[in-house]
Every structure is written in structure tokens, then in C-alpha cells.
Amino acid sequence: MSYDFSQRLLELADKAESHAALRFRAIEQVSMACTERVLTAFADHRVSDTYFRESTGYGYDDQGRDKLEEIYAQVFGCEAALVRSGFVNGSHAIACGMFACVKSGETLLSLTGNVYDTLRTVTGQHGPLGGTFADYGIRFDMVEMKDGLPDYAEIERRAADPGVKAVFIQRSRGYGQRQTLSIDEIGALCALVHRVNPGAYVLVDNCYGEFCDTREPTHVGADLICGSLIKNPGGGLAPMGGYVAGRRELVERAANRLTLPGIGAECGATLGVNRAFYQGFFLAPHTVAQALKTAAFCNALLRELGYDVTPSDDRAGLDIIHTVNFGAPEKLLAFCRGIQAGSPVDAFVTPEAWDMPGYDDQVVMAAGAFIQGASIELSADGPMRPPYTAFIQGGLTYESGKLGVMKAVQSLLDEEGR
């Protein structure tokens, strides 16, 4: 395989990089502020290599595990955190957060439309699977978004219901066509909910958004945030895991859901992952910046070719996900195959559309990642239906991300015959 790009692509890439230069500067400023906050927390908690030792069995008195959770809490500006390899994915952490916020007879109200596909089973939307909201007598309701943004008037009316004990906010667009919320918008929602329903908790799905801003939702009024370590906060090094962070009582309830009441956060052997968790979190602001710079370059390059890309410039950098509508299945496939060919792992594999469980249409996925499913590593995927949208995210380094994107665009140009 060669990275010999056409002269036309090289010229387009130079032009795109020039257009993205202002975004790069803004991204670097956020990264610097977040890195300073992380570095300060490491120093304040006197991190030493003794915290990298593994624990086995029950995992009692794992000082490294417990200290890392204190660091997360400080960085995220909250009372407590639970950072565990026992969370199998971000949805698992979010589900524990949901059950920490509501109990039988109470309602969880989503302010950002329906929850992500993997959480719809939790909220009881996919039938009697066992262990869902329906089994526990918990109600789930939602306020649809208006033109891709929260419907504040409807939220004010619905959130005031005394039966609503918690509200749910999905920070990122995820794999939908809505807008990603800014920290200021999340803060406005928190203030609104706490004003009309002072006893209600605000729970935020923070996936894809950590370190994209100098603040996190817990800095602006969120009671609990949840996320995945194989996305932003793991810095590309965490091999698994998730976290919850926020009010101490809610974190303790989430720990009871992850393990069991009476054990909570006291158990949980780390089996040698502490070093990767610490180092990944330390690198996370920089790694997220690399992904955001890759996204800025990719969007600028695809705009040069006339494609419809999101987010728009005025909402760029709110999370690590960006999209392009190709309008034809062959173009979507060509782009994803180029992403795969430009990956460090499994570059020899050719992605094909397939019948992925849980999806109505065939899906094509490209991800040559060191960590399976790691969204912080460059990847692209999309459903084989109009407008044939690729959802793109990640990039451990800007240099490798740029090359991967150029490989994908070269594949696209070859498909188009131009």
C-alpha cells in the first residue's frame, strides 16, 4: 500500500488545512486549559507509581483505583466519581446512572428526544427483557427536540411535573441528525429544571464530549455525568471501562447498581489497568484535541469537494463526531474503505455493508483500531440508506488522522473518476 496521493488531492488538502487553521488554534487553547486542570489534579493528589500496582480478588484497599476516582471528581468539578473497568461500555455506565436517579413510581424525562439505541432496552421500549424500567415500575418519557435543539418551552412545562424525579440530557448528537449541545446550553437546561422542579436530578450522557470544552456539565449544574473510557477520557490507552461522576449520593447509588448494596465502590480489582487509566486520562485533553483537529481538517476538505458536512462552523468542536452526506451508496462505501486502508490496524481489510443486529438497514463500518470499538480512534460508519451519511470520529494523532482522511478522500475521488 502507498500513500501516494494525487496532485489535486494534495492541493485540496493544503487549502483545507489553511481554512482549518483558526479552528486548530481554538482547539489547542481548550486543550491547554483542560491539560492544566488535569495536571493540577495529579499534583494535588500526589500521584506516584505505587498507584499503578494491580490488585486482585476482591480489590479491597486499591489505593490507585480510589485515588484516580478522586482525580476524576476534581477535574470534573464534582463531589465523587466511580471509574471502573467493570463498566462494559458507556451505556452500562449510563444505565447505572439512570437507576441511581430514579426508583419505582418515578419518571425519568429525556430532554433531548429518545435515548440512544442501546439504552432503549433499559427504558423498556423493546419489550420484556428483564431488568428494565418496566420491571421496576419506573416511567420513561421524552420531549422531542425542535429543529435539532431543545424545546425549552415544552421542557419547562413537562419538567415541572412532580412525578419527574430526574431528567436526562444526551450531550452529543451521537449517530443522529440533531445538534450536539454546548456546555452553555446544558447549563441553561440545568438551571431551568432546577428552577421548575428543585428536587429533580439532571443526568447527562457525556459520551464523545469530554474535554471538548474547558468545562464539563458538572461545572454548570448537572448532578451526574456518565461516559466511556474507550472514548475521550481514556485518551486512547484505556482498554475498557466507564465512569460516573457527580453528587456523592448518586455516585454511591450507581456503585451499588454496578456491584451490590453493602459493597458499592469498596470492591473491584483493577488487574493491572491502573497505569493505562491514569496515563490515558492525563493524555485525554491532548488526544481529544487531535481528534477535533482531524475532524476540522476532514470537514474542510470535504467542503472543498462540495459535500454537505456537519457540524457547521458555528457549532464545530462541541464533540468529536462529524458527518458527511454522500448521496450514493458507492461513495459511502468508497470513503469507508479508504478510512480502513488508512488505519494502523487491519488496513488490509475491505469493509462491506452487512445486516447488523438491531438496525433496519445494512451498515458499513470502518475501524482499524488498537482498542475494539474505541471511538477516540479514527473510524467511520453509516447506514446504507439515503442520504448515505458517514459518521466519522476520532484520530489519536492529527498526523495519522489527516493521512487516514486523505486516504478516504482519494478512494472517494477514484470512485467518482475525478
C-alpha positions in Angstrom: 0.0 0.0 0.0 1.2 3.5 -0.8 0.2 7.0 0.4 1.0 8.5 -3.0 -1.9 10.9 -3.3 -2.9 12.7 -6.5 -1.6 16.2 -7.0 -5.2 17.5 -6.9 -5.8 16.0 -3.5 -2.5 17.4 -2.1 -3.6 20.9 -3.3 -7.1 20.5 -1.8 -5.6 19.2 1.4 -3.3 22.3 1.7 -6.2 24.6 1.1 -8.4 22.7 3.6 -5.7 22.9 6.3 -5.3 26.6 5.8 -9.1 27.0 6.2 -9.0 24.9 9.4 -6.1 26.9 11.0 -8.4 29.1 13.1 -10.2 26.1 14.4 -6.9 24.5 15.3 -5.9 27.5 17.4 -9.2 27.4 19.3 -8.9 23.6 19.8 -5.4 24.0 21.2 -6.5 26.7 23.7 -9.2 24.3 25.1 -6.6 21.5 25.3 -4.2 23.7 27.2 -6.8 24.7 29.7 -8.0 21.1 30.2 -4.4 19.8 30.4 -3.6 22.3 33.1 -6.7 21.2 35.1 -5.7 17.5 34.8 -2.1 18.2 35.6 -3.1 20.2 38.7 -5.3 17.4 39.9 -2.5 14.8 39.5 -0.1 17.1 41.5 -2.7 17.9 44.2 -3.3 14.1 44.8 0.4 13.4 44.9 0.2 10.6 42.2 3.1 8.2 42.4 4.0 4.9 40.7 2.7 3.0 43.7 -0.8 3.8 42.4 -0.1 1.8 39.2 0.1 -1.5 41.0 -2.5 -4.1 40.3 -5.0 -5.6 42.7 -6.6 -9.0 42.5 -9.5 -10.8 44.1 -11.9 -8.5 45.9 -9.7 -5.5 45.2 -10.0 -4.1 48.8 -7.8 -1.1 49.5 -6.8 -0.5 45.9 -5.3 3.0 46.5 -4.6 3.6 42.9 -8.2 3.0 41.9 -9.6 5.1 44.7 -7.1 8.0 44.0 -8.0 8.0 40.3 -11.6 8.5 41.2 -10.7 11.5 43.4 -8.8 12.9 40.5 -11.8 12.5 38.1 -14.0 14.2 40.7 -11.6 17.2 40.9 -11.2 17.5 37.2 -14.9 17.3 36.6 -15.7 19.7 39.4 -17.9 17.4 41.4 -18.1 15.5 44.7 -17.3 12.0 43.7 -16.6 9.6 40.8 -16.7 5.9 40.0 -14.1 4.9 37.4 -14.2 1.1 36.8 -13.2 -1.5 34.3 -16.4 -3.3 35.3 -18.4 -1.0 33.2 -18.6 -2.9 29.9 -19.4 0.2 27.9 -20.7 3.7 28.1 -24.3 2.5 28.0 -23.7 0.3 31.1 -22.4 3.3 33.0 -25.3 5.5 31.9 -27.8 2.8 32.9 -26.3 2.6 36.3 -26.6 6.4 36.5 -30.3 6.2 35.4 -31.1 3.7 38.2 -29.2 5.9 40.6 -31.5 8.8 39.9 -35.0 7.2 39.7 -36.8 4.5 41.6 -40.2 2.8 41.4 -43.1 5.1 40.8 -40.9 7.9 39.5 -40.3 9.3 36.0 -37.2 9.9 34.0 -37.8 12.6 31.4 -35.4 12.9 28.4 -35.0 16.5 27.3 -33.2 15.5 24.1 -35.7 13.2 22.4 -35.3 9.5 22.6 -32.3 7.9 24.2 -29.5 6.1 22.2 -30.5 2.7 20.7 -28.6 0.7 23.4 -30.5 2.5 26.2 -34.0 1.9 24.7 -33.9 -1.6 26.1 -33.1 -0.2 29.6 -36.0 2.2 29.4 -38.4 -0.6 28.4 -39.0 0.3 24.8 -38.0 -3.1 23.4 -40.3 -5.4 25.2 -40.0 -7.6 28.4 -36.2 -8.3 28.5 -35.9 -8.3 32.3 -34.3 -5.7 34.5 -35.8 -2.8 32.6 -37.6 0.3 33.8 -40.9 -1.5 33.3 -39.9 -4.3 35.7 -39.1 -1.7 38.4 -42.2 0.4 37.9 -40.2 3.4 36.5 -41.7 5.5 33.8 -39.8 7.0 30.9 -40.9 10.0 28.9 -39.3 12.3 26.4 -39.5 15.8 25.0 -38.7 15.8 21.3 -36.2 18.3 20.0 -37.2 21.3 17.9 -35.2 21.9 14.8 -32.4 19.8 16.3 -32.2 21.8 19.6 -34.1 21.5 23.0 -37.7 22.7 23.1 -37.3 24.9 26.1 -41.0 25.9 26.5 -42.1 22.3 26.4 -39.3 21.2 28.7 -40.4 23.9 31.3 -43.9 22.6 31.2 -43.1 18.9 31.4 -40.2 19.0 33.8 -42.4 20.8 36.4 -44.5 17.6 36.8 -43.9 16.4 40.4 -43.7 12.8 39.2 -40.5 13.7 37.3 -37.6 12.8 39.6 -34.8 13.1 37.1 -34.2 14.5 33.6 -31.8 13.0 31.0 -29.7 15.0 28.6 -27.6 13.5 25.8 -24.8 15.9 25.2 -23.6 14.6 21.9 -25.6 14.2 18.7 -24.3 10.6 18.7 -25.4 9.0 15.5 -28.5 11.2 15.0 -29.3 14.2 12.9 -29.8 16.6 15.8 -27.3 19.2 17.1 -24.7 18.5 19.8 -25.3 20.7 22.9 -22.8 23.2 24.0 -21.9 23.5 27.7 -23.8 26.8 27.9 -26.9 25.1 26.5 -26.6 22.3 29.0 -26.2 24.8 31.8 -29.3 26.6 30.7 -31.3 23.3 30.8 -29.9 22.5 34.3 -31.0 25.9 35.6 -34.4 25.6 34.0 -35.1 22.2 35.5 -33.8 23.1 39.0 -36.0 26.2 38.9 -39.3 24.5 38.0 -38.5 21.2 39.8 -35.9 21.8 42.6 -36.0 18.1 43.7 -35.2 16.7 40.3 -31.8 15.4 39.3 -30.1 16.2 36.0 -28.3 13.3 34.4 -26.1 13.8 31.4 -24.8 11.3 28.9 -21.3 12.8 28.4 -20.1 10.4 25.7 -18.0 12.0 22.9 -17.9 15.4 24.7 -15.3 15.2 27.4 -12.5 17.8 27.1 -14.1 19.4 24.0 -14.8 22.5 26.2 -12.9 24.0 29.2 -15.9 22.9 31.3 -17.9 19.8 31.8 -21.7 19.5 32.5 -21.0 19.1 36.2 -19.4 22.6 36.2 -22.7 24.1 35.1 -25.3 22.3 37.3 -25.5 18.7 36.2 -26.0 16.3 39.1 -24.5 13.2 37.4 -22.5 12.6 34.2 -21.6 9.2 32.7 -19.3 8.1 29.9 -17.0 5.5 28.4 -13.2 5.2 28.9 -12.7 3.9 25.3 -13.9 7.3 24.1 -12.5 10.7 25.2 -11.4 10.3 28.8 -9.4 7.1 28.2 -7.0 9.0 25.9 -6.7 6.1 23.5 -4.9 4.0 26.2 -7.7 2.7 28.5 -8.5 -0.8 27.2 -12.1 -0.8 28.6 -14.3 0.8 31.3 -16.6 3.6 32.1 -17.3 6.3 34.7 -19.9 8.1 36.6 -19.2 11.4 38.4 -21.3 13.9 40.3 -23.1 14.2 43.5 -21.8 11.8 46.1 -25.1 10.2 47.0 -25.8 9.5 43.3 -22.3 8.1 42.6 -22.8 5.8 45.6 -26.1 4.6 44.3 -24.6 3.9 40.9 -21.8 1.9 42.6 -24.5 -0.1 44.3 -26.0 -0.8 40.9 -22.7 -1.8 39.4 -21.9 -4.2 42.3 -24.4 -4.5 45.1 -25.6 -2.6 48.2 -23.2 -3.0 51.1 -20.2 -3.4 48.7 -20.6 -0.4 46.4 -17.3 1.1 45.4 -15.3 -0.8 48.1 -14.6 -3.8 45.8 -13.3 -4.2 42.2 -9.9 -5.5 41.4 -8.0 -3.5 38.8 -5.9 -6.3 37.4 -3.1 -4.1 36.2 -5.1 -1.4 34.2 -4.4 1.4 36.6 -1.4 2.7 34.7 -3.4 2.8 31.4 -6.3 4.6 33.1 -4.0 7.2 34.7 -1.9 7.8 31.6 -4.9 7.8 29.3 -6.7 10.4 31.5 -3.6 12.5 31.6 -3.3 12.4 27.8 -7.0 12.8 27.2 -7.2 16.6 26.6 -4.4 16.4 24.0 -5.8 13.2 22.4 -9.3 14.8 22.1 -7.7 17.8 20.5 -6.1 15.6 17.9 -9.5 14.1 17.1 -11.1 17.6 16.9 -8.3 18.8 14.6 -8.8 15.7 12.4 -12.5 16.5 12.2 -11.9 20.1 11.3 -9.5 19.1 8.5 -11.9 16.4 7.2 -14.8 18.7 7.1 -12.8 21.5 5.4 -11.6 19.0 2.8 -15.0 17.6 2.0 -16.5 21.0 1.8 -13.8 21.8 -0.9 -15.3 18.9 -2.8 -18.9 20.3 -2.4 -20.2 17.8 0.1 -22.8 18.5 2.8 -20.9 18.2 6.1 -21.8 18.8 9.7 -21.4 20.4 12.2 -21.5 23.9 10.8 -18.6 26.2 11.6 -20.6 28.0 14.4 -21.1 24.7 16.2 -17.8 22.9 15.4 -15.9 21.2 18.1 -18.7 20.5 20.6 -18.0 16.8 20.4 -15.7 14.5 18.3 -18.4 13.3 15.9 -18.9 14.8 12.4 -20.9 13.7 9.4 -20.9 13.9 5.6 -23.8 13.1 3.3 -22.6 11.3 0.2 -25.9 10.9 -1.6 -25.0 7.5 -3.1 -24.1 4.1 -1.6 -21.0 3.6 -3.7 -19.5 6.8 -2.4 -20.2 5.9 1.2 -18.6 2.5 0.7 -15.6 4.1 -1.0 -15.0 6.6 1.8 -15.2 3.9 4.5 -12.9 1.6 2.6 -10.4 4.4 2.4 -10.6 5.1 6.2 -9.9 1.4 6.7 -7.0 1.3 4.3 -5.5 4.3 6.2 -5.7 2.7 9.6 -2.8 1.2 11.6 -4.6 -2.0 12.3 -6.4 -4.2 9.8 -5.6 -1.9 6.9 -5.8 -4.9 4.6 -9.5 -5.5 5.4 -12.2 -4.3 3.0 -15.4 -3.1 4.8 -18.7 -4.3 3.3 -22.2 -3.4 4.2 -23.8 -6.1 6.4 -27.0 -6.9 8.3 -26.0 -5.6 11.8 -28.3 -6.8 14.6 -30.6 -4.0 15.9 -30.6 -2.0 12.7 -33.2 -1.8 10.0 -30.8 -1.1 7.2 -27.4 -2.6 6.3 -24.5 -0.8 7.9 -20.9 -0.3 6.8 -18.2 0.1 9.4 -14.5 1.1 9.1 -12.4 1.0 12.2 -8.7 -0.1 12.3 -8.3 0.4 16.0 -6.0 -0.8 18.7 -8.9 -1.0 21.1 -12.1 -2.7 19.8 -14.9 -0.1 19.4 -12.8 2.8 20.5 -14.4 6.0 19.2 -11.4 8.1 20.0 -9.5 6.3 17.2 -10.3 7.2 13.6 -13.3 5.4 12.4 -16.3 5.9 10.1 -19.6 4.1 9.7 -23.1 4.6 8.3 -26.4 3.0 7.3 -27.0 2.1 3.7 -29.9 4.4 3.2 -30.4 7.9 1.8 -28.8 10.3 2.2 -25.9 7.8 2.8 -24.4 9.5 5.7 -21.0 8.6 7.1 -20.5 9.3 10.8 -16.8 10.0 11.4 -15.0 10.3 14.7 -11.6 10.1 16.4 -7.9 10.3 15.5 -5.2 9.5 18.0 -2.8 11.9 16.4 -3.6 14.7 13.9 -0.9 13.4 11.5 -2.3 9.9 11.3 -5.9 11.3 11.2 -5.0 13.6 8.4 -3.4 10.7 6.4 -6.4 8.5 7.1 -8.9 11.1 5.9 -6.8 11.8 2.8 -6.7 8.1 2.0 -10.5 8.0 2.3 -10.9 11.1 0.1 -8.5 9.6 -2.5 -10.7 6.5 -2.5 -13.8 8.7 -3.0 -12.2 10.6 -5.9 -11.2 7.3 -7.5 -14.8 6.1 -7.2 -16.0 9.4 -8.8 -13.4 9.2 -11.5 -12.1 12.7 -10.8 
